């Protein structure tokens, strides 16, 4: 009997049919979101409000933060890659002590607080989406680490092998014994490359309990398997 399972992955991706082979149509929790750099959300006490605000309300700050984020992308991966990246939202995180019931006028007065800006991006590669966030400090200094390859170190980082080749590599690995539950794109810092991320879960379970879930990372440029991460997830028969 096939298992129903729930777990959280670091990155969420959406996938459209891009190649024709077994399991090439698998997806990892596609999330349909409005993409608009005109919107900003505020976070207080480590929780994001569901209320939408317009970035124009804090344009003096928002434009500078997004400019820093865009410049980082251009400097690291080039203008062509930056054009593929679209701003989904801007988040402004306030320090502890700020109230979520604060009036918009107080939230907009950013100069009174030491905030953090989080610029959420989506990059489309064929039918796949890669989501990442660039974090900018109150002083407009970059705080986030490497989230995508360097064009200087890897000028062909956006030349992907076909996903079917990645699936073939994964299924040839002796550790693979279950079924493919999802495919996405992930950044692999050690090789400074994008990877096809293929997730495997057991084909069936006999009883409730913890079962291994594996993520296979296949270098999207070379087709080589660079890492396998195993975790435990709770399954129900």
KOLZAVEX-291854 format. One line per field, with one value per residue (C-alpha): residue number from 1; residue in three letters; x, y, z. Coordinates in steps of 0.1 Angstrom, whole numbers. Layout:
gutor	(NUM; ...) .
dokol	(ala; ...) .
X	(X; ...) .
Y	(Y; ...) .
Z	(Z; ...) .
END
This chain:
gutor	(1; 2; 3; 4; 5; 6; 7; 8; 9; 10; 11; 12; 13; 14; 15; 16; 17; 18; 19; 20; 21; 22; 23; 24; 25; 26; 27; 28; 29; 30; 31; 32; 33; 34; 35; 36; 37; 38; 39; 40; 41; 42; 43; 44; 45; 46; 47; 48; 49; 50; 51; 52; 53; 54; 55; 56; 57; 58; 59; 60; 61; 62; 63; 64; 65; 66; 67; 68; 69; 70; 71; 72; 73; 74; 75; 76; 77; 78; 79; 80; 81; 82; 83; 84; 85; 86; 87; 88; 89; 90; 91; 92; 93; 94; 95; 96; 97; 98; 99; 100; 101; 102; 103; 104; 105; 106; 107; 108; 109; 110; 111; 112; 113; 114; 115; 116; 117; 118; 119; 120; 121; 122; 123; 124; 125; 126; 127; 128; 129; 130; 131; 132; 133; 134; 135; 136; 137; 138; 139; 140; 141; 142; 143; 144; 145; 146; 147; 148; 149; 150; 151; 152; 153; 154; 155; 156; 157; 158; 159; 160; 161; 162; 163; 164; 165; 166; 167; 168; 169; 170; 171; 172; 173; 174; 175; 176; 177; 178; 179; 180; 181; 182; 183; 184; 185; 186; 187; 188; 189; 190; 191; 192; 193; 194; 195; 196; 197; 198; 199; 200; 201; 202; 203; 204; 205; 206; 207; 208; 209; 210; 211; 212; 213; 214; 215; 216; 217; 218; 219; 220; 221; 222; 223; 224; 225; 226; 227; 228; 229; 230; 231; 232; 233; 234; 235; 236; 237) .
dokol	(unk; unk; unk; unk; unk; unk; unk; unk; unk; unk; unk; unk; unk; unk; unk; unk; unk; unk; unk; unk; unk; unk; unk; unk; unk; unk; unk; unk; unk; unk; unk; unk; unk; unk; unk; unk; unk; unk; unk; unk; unk; unk; unk; unk; unk; unk; unk; unk; unk; unk; unk; unk; unk; unk; unk; unk; unk; unk; unk; unk; unk; unk; unk; unk; unk; unk; unk; unk; unk; unk; unk; unk; unk; unk; unk; unk; unk; unk; unk; unk; unk; unk; unk; unk; unk; unk; unk; unk; unk; unk; unk; unk; unk; unk; unk; unk; unk; unk; unk; unk; unk; unk; unk; unk; unk; unk; unk; unk; unk; unk; unk; unk; unk; unk; unk; unk; unk; unk; unk; unk; unk; unk; unk; unk; unk; unk; unk; unk; unk; unk; unk; unk; unk; unk; unk; unk; unk; unk; unk; unk; unk; unk; unk; unk; unk; unk; unk; unk; unk; unk; unk; unk; unk; unk; unk; unk; unk; unk; unk; unk; unk; unk; unk; unk; unk; unk; unk; unk; unk; unk; unk; unk; unk; unk; unk; unk; unk; unk; unk; unk; unk; unk; unk; unk; unk; unk; unk; unk; unk; unk; unk; unk; unk; unk; unk; unk; unk; unk; unk; unk; unk; unk; unk; unk; unk; unk; unk; unk; unk; unk; unk; unk; unk; unk; unk; unk; unk; unk; unk; unk; unk; unk; unk; unk; unk; unk; unk; unk; unk; unk; unk; unk; unk; unk; unk; unk; unk) .
X	(0; 14; 21; 8; 35; 41; 74; 89; 117; 140; 131; 97; 94; 68; 72; 57; 61; 95; 109; 92; 104; 92; 88; 97; 63; 67; 65; 74; 44; 37; 27; 8; 17; 11; 44; 46; 74; 48; 39; 56; 49; 60; 72; 71; 80; 92; 57; 47; 15; -11; -19; -5; 11; 24; 61; 55; 46; 82; 97; 127; 138; 124; 140; 174; 171; 160; 188; 213; 198; 197; 233; 244; 227; 243; 278; 277; 259; 256; 230; 214; 208; 194; 169; 155; 149; 117; 109; 80; 77; 97; 96; 106; 114; 112; 132; 114; 93; 75; 37; 19; -10; 11; -6; 7; 21; 44; 54; 62; 85; 114; 141; 130; 139; 167; 151; 161; 150; 142; 138; 121; 129; 118; 140; 124; 145; 123; 92; 109; 110; 138; 129; 155; 158; 184; 188; 198; 206; 194; 226; 220; 248; 243; 236; 227; 252; 257; 223; 233; 265; 292; 295; 333; 338; 312; 304; 281; 261; 228; 234; 213; 213; 179; 160; 156; 194; 194; 167; 186; 217; 196; 179; 212; 224; 224; 207; 176; 149; 117; 98; 104; 82; 95; 119; 133; 163; 187; 220; 250; 276; 304; 304; 291; 265; 228; 216; 186; 172; 153; 135; 128; 104; 94; 71; 51; 50; 37; 31; 32; 67; 98; 111; 140; 135; 165; 173; 197; 216; 227; 250; 228; 258; 278; 251; 272; 257; 273; 254; 227; 210; 188; 163; 134; 97; 66; 45; 10; 1) .
Y	(0; 34; 57; 91; 113; 148; 167; 201; 208; 237; 248; 247; 244; 242; 221; 218; 190; 196; 162; 129; 100; 81; 105; 136; 150; 148; 180; 193; 211; 237; 270; 295; 329; 364; 378; 416; 438; 464; 445; 444; 424; 433; 408; 415; 391; 366; 363; 378; 396; 385; 422; 434; 468; 487; 491; 527; 534; 529; 536; 554; 522; 495; 508; 509; 474; 459; 477; 461; 427; 431; 444; 413; 390; 409; 409; 372; 357; 383; 405; 377; 356; 386; 392; 357; 366; 382; 398; 380; 401; 424; 415; 440; 423; 444; 437; 421; 445; 459; 452; 435; 459; 489; 514; 515; 550; 535; 506; 529; 550; 526; 551; 546; 509; 486; 464; 437; 435; 402; 403; 371; 360; 333; 322; 301; 274; 259; 247; 247; 275; 282; 303; 322; 351; 379; 394; 430; 446; 479; 496; 482; 456; 421; 395; 364; 338; 323; 312; 307; 300; 326; 333; 339; 304; 286; 305; 277; 273; 278; 252; 224; 187; 172; 162; 126; 122; 132; 107; 80; 88; 87; 54; 38; 45; 14; 34; 41; 16; 35; 59; 95; 119; 152; 170; 205; 228; 235; 253; 232; 253; 228; 226; 261; 247; 243; 207; 187; 177; 144; 132; 95; 80; 44; 28; 13; 9; -19; 0; 35; 48; 66; 57; 71; 98; 106; 137; 131; 161; 157; 185; 202; 209; 177; 151; 137; 127; 151; 144; 122; 134; 110; 121; 104; 111; 98; 76; 61; 29) .
Z	(0; -9; 20; 28; 41; 54; 58; 51; 26; 27; -7; -24; -62; -88; -119; -153; -178; -193; -202; -210; -189; -158; -128; -148; -139; -101; -81; -47; -32; -59; -43; -64; -52; -64; -76; -70; -60; -51; -20; 14; 45; 80; 106; 143; 171; 143; 128; 94; 93; 67; 59; 26; 25; -5; -9; -21; 16; 25; -10; 5; 23; 0; -32; -15; 0; -33; -52; -29; -34; -72; -73; -54; -79; -109; -93; -84; -113; -141; -156; -177; -146; -127; -154; -148; -111; -102; -69; -52; -21; 2; 39; 67; 99; 131; 163; 192; 212; 183; 184; 156; 165; 156; 133; 97; 103; 130; 108; 79; 101; 97; 107; 143; 143; 134; 108; 84; 48; 32; -6; -18; -54; -78; -107; -135; -152; -179; -161; -127; -101; -77; -47; -27; -3; -2; 33; 37; 70; 84; 72; 37; 42; 27; 54; 34; 23; -12; -27; -63; -83; -91; -128; -122; -108; -129; -161; -173; -142; -160; -186; -172; -181; -189; -157; -171; -170; -134; -126; -143; -122; -90; -98; -106; -71; -48; -20; -41; -33; -31; -54; -65; -46; -59; -81; -77; -80; -52; -48; -38; -21; -22; -59; -64; -88; -91; -86; -96; -62; -64; -33; -26; -1; 5; -20; 8; 46; 67; 99; 114; 122; 110; 76; 56; 31; 9; -11; -40; -54; -90; -104; -130; -152; -151; -142; -113; -80; -55; -23; -7; 25; 45; 71; 89; 82; 99; 76; 79; 62) .
END
